[in-house]
Amino acid sequence: MPTIGIWIVLVLVGISLLSMLLFGVRSVAQGKVKPMSMAAVALPMIVLVVLGLVLGDWPTAAIYTVLIMIVVAALSMLLTSMRGIVGLK
């Protein structure tokens, strides 16, 4: 019985991910979403896949991805605040 429940959850997660991908592509095609915002959402997934393939160890790649994304977020906040101080738009 627990095996059936696990498969049901996995299928539902797969359907959810597929529908999110399809609706995201549709939104980009209709011009509702900026491509840069889509790139910002896809960046962690791209980093994870690249590191996973390079390292061959997916748990380690996930940890490195989290650390890299923390550094990227900190740098972007720093650059944004510096841009605000200088007065650039």
Backbone torsions as a table, in degrees:
resi	resn	phi	psi	omega
1	MET	NA	-45.3	178.9
2	PRO	-62.0	-29.8	179.4
3	THR	-64.5	-39.3	178.8
4	ILE	-64.3	-41.4	178.9
5	GLY	-62.6	-40.5	178.9
6	ILE	-63.9	-43.4	179.7
7	TRP	-66.4	-37.2	177.7
8	ILE	-63.0	-44.0	178.9
9	VAL	-63.4	-44.2	179.6
10	LEU	-62.6	-40.7	178.5
11	VAL	-65.8	-42.5	178.4
12	LEU	-64.0	-39.7	176.7
13	VAL	-64.3	-42.1	178.2
14	GLY	-62.6	-44.3	178.3
15	ILE	-63.6	-40.2	178.9
16	SER	-63.4	-45.6	179.1
17	LEU	-64.0	-40.5	179.0
18	LEU	-65.0	-42.0	179.4
19	SER	-67.8	-37.7	176.3
20	MET	-62.4	-40.6	178.4
21	LEU	-64.7	-46.1	-178.6
22	LEU	-65.0	-44.0	179.2
23	PHE	-68.3	-31.9	175.8
24	GLY	-66.3	-43.1	177.2
25	VAL	-64.2	-40.4	178.4
26	ARG	-63.8	-40.9	179.5
27	SER	-65.3	-39.4	177.2
28	VAL	-66.4	-42.1	-179.5
29	ALA	-64.6	-33.2	179.4
30	GLN	-85.4	-4.1	178.2
31	GLY	80.2	16.8	-179.3
32	LYS	-80.9	-22.0	-176.5
33	VAL	-124.3	138.2	177.2
34	LYS	-75.0	138.9	179.0
35	PRO	-60.4	-30.4	179.0
36	MET	-66.5	-35.9	178.0
37	SER	-70.1	-35.0	175.3
38	MET	-66.1	-38.6	178.4
39	ALA	-65.2	-37.3	178.9
40	ALA	-65.5	-34.8	178.7
41	VAL	-74.6	-35.4	-177.0
42	ALA	-80.9	-18.0	-175.5
43	LEU	-56.1	-47.7	179.1
44	PRO	-61.7	-36.3	179.0
45	MET	-66.9	-39.9	179.3
46	ILE	-65.3	-44.8	178.9
47	VAL	-61.3	-42.3	-179.8
48	LEU	-62.8	-45.1	-178.7
49	VAL	-65.0	-44.1	-179.8
50	VAL	-63.3	-48.1	179.5
51	LEU	-65.2	-37.0	178.9
52	GLY	-63.5	-41.5	179.1
53	LEU	-71.4	-37.5	-179.0
54	VAL	-71.4	-47.8	-176.5
55	LEU	-79.0	-33.2	-177.0
56	GLY	79.3	-0.1	-179.7
57	ASP	-124.3	102.8	-171.5
58	TRP	-68.4	-38.0	176.1
59	PRO	-62.5	-41.0	176.5
60	THR	-65.4	-39.3	177.6
61	ALA	-62.9	-37.2	178.6
62	ALA	-66.3	-40.7	178.7
63	ILE	-65.3	-45.3	177.9
64	TYR	-62.6	-36.3	178.6
65	THR	-63.2	-44.3	178.3
66	VAL	-61.3	-44.7	-179.7
67	LEU	-64.5	-42.9	178.6
68	ILE	-63.2	-42.3	-178.6
69	MET	-69.1	-31.2	174.7
70	ILE	-65.0	-43.5	178.8
71	VAL	-64.9	-42.8	178.9
72	VAL	-62.2	-42.1	178.9
73	ALA	-64.5	-42.3	179.4
74	ALA	-64.6	-42.8	178.4
75	LEU	-65.0	-39.5	179.7
76	SER	-67.6	-37.4	175.8
77	MET	-65.8	-40.0	178.6
78	LEU	-63.5	-47.1	-179.8
79	LEU	-65.6	-37.2	178.6
80	THR	-66.0	-41.8	179.1
81	SER	-68.5	-37.3	177.1
82	MET	-65.8	-38.0	178.0
83	ARG	-64.8	-37.2	177.6
84	GLY	-68.5	-35.8	179.0
85	ILE	-67.9	-42.7	-179.3
86	VAL	-71.0	-28.5	178.4
87	GLY	96.2	18.9	176.9
88	LEU	-81.8	148.9	178.9
89	LYS	-103.9	NA	NA
